[in-house]
Amino acid sequence: MGDAGDAGLAWAGAARLFMAVAVDAGTAERIRGAVAARFPHGVPGRAVRPDAWHLTLRFLGDATAEAARRVVA
């Protein structure tokens, strides 16, 4: 995605919009440890970097890039 100056809107086309709270590094490490202990052989699905983890508060849905820019503005 983009830099902080464009609020991550350096893409074209559609986007999945949501409201979220970032997870700090310490919490992400505790979650990673708990998941690794519970699933020693990994979990199915696509891995997401811990620095991209967040708690989704509300999924807003799919939107065009222009609609996303209006929501962020």
C-alpha positions in Angstrom: 0.0 0.0 0.0 1.1 3.6 0.2 2.9 5.7 2.8 1.2 7.4 5.8 0.7 10.5 3.7 -1.9 8.9 1.5 -3.5 6.8 4.2 -2.5 3.6 2.4 -4.5 4.5 -0.8 -1.7 3.9 -3.4 -3.8 1.3 -5.3 -6.3 1.5 -8.1 -9.6 -0.2 -8.5 -11.6 -1.7 -5.6 -10.8 -1.9 -1.9 -12.1 -3.7 1.1 -12.8 -1.0 3.7 -12.9 -1.5 7.5 -12.4 0.3 10.7 -9.7 -1.2 12.9 -7.4 -0.7 15.9 -3.7 -1.5 15.3 -2.0 -4.2 17.5 1.2 -3.0 19.2 4.4 -5.1 18.8 4.2 -6.6 22.3 0.7 -7.8 21.8 1.5 -9.1 18.4 4.4 -11.1 19.8 2.1 -12.6 22.6 -0.5 -13.6 20.0 2.2 -15.1 17.7 3.5 -17.1 20.7 0.0 -18.4 21.6 -0.8 -19.4 18.1 2.5 -21.1 17.7 1.9 -23.1 20.9 -1.6 -24.1 19.9 -0.7 -24.9 16.3 2.9 -26.1 16.2 2.7 -27.1 12.5 1.2 -23.8 11.4 -2.4 -22.7 10.6 -4.1 -23.0 7.3 -4.5 -19.9 5.2 -2.4 -17.0 4.1 0.1 -15.7 6.7 0.0 -11.9 7.5 3.0 -10.1 8.9 2.5 -9.3 12.6 3.2 -5.6 11.9 0.0 -5.7 9.7 -2.2 -7.3 12.4 -5.2 -5.3 13.7 -8.5 -5.8 15.4 -11.3 -5.2 13.0 -14.1 -3.2 14.6 -16.4 -2.9 11.6 -16.2 -4.2 8.1 -17.6 -1.5 5.7 -17.5 -3.6 2.6 -16.0 -3.4 -0.9 -15.6 0.1 -2.5 -14.1 1.8 -5.4 -10.8 3.6 -4.9 -12.7 7.0 -5.2 -15.2 5.9 -2.5 -12.3 4.8 -0.3 -10.6 8.2 -0.7 -13.9 10.0 0.4 -14.2 7.8 3.5 -10.6 8.4 4.6 -10.7 12.2 3.9 
